């Protein structure tokens, strides 16, 4: 669902908050039909389309007990009329419990917004940090 009254930063904040709450429908409310979910991490898995994201999201959220994305900083660049589009770099800390291991992983999401919806998210985080914190690396 398009939110033309929100800035790209507000949409990014709402998206991270929805992920933190584990609310699949609220997360999907932030993304466009053709949403591209790109992961640069070796452990990440990219996908295309809102329907595919809907299919994968519950399993991802279920892996991380107490998942929280703390927004540390943002940088944005607007485009389009009335600020309905633009790019946001959202620096975050992801905390949760994974297989009884506490994780605290810094990362950056590059979020592209068009007409009030996220069309692309590129998530950048360190797989080795995750492996070390979970005892696998």
Buried (B, 14 or more C-beta within 10 A) or exposed (E): EEBEEBBBBBBBBBBBBBBBEBBBEBBBBBBBEEBBBBBBBEEBEEBEBBEEBBEEBEEBBEEBEEBBBEBEEBEBEBEBEEBBBBBBBBBBEBBBBBEEEEBEBBBBBBBBBBEBBBBBBBBBBBBEBBEEBBEEE
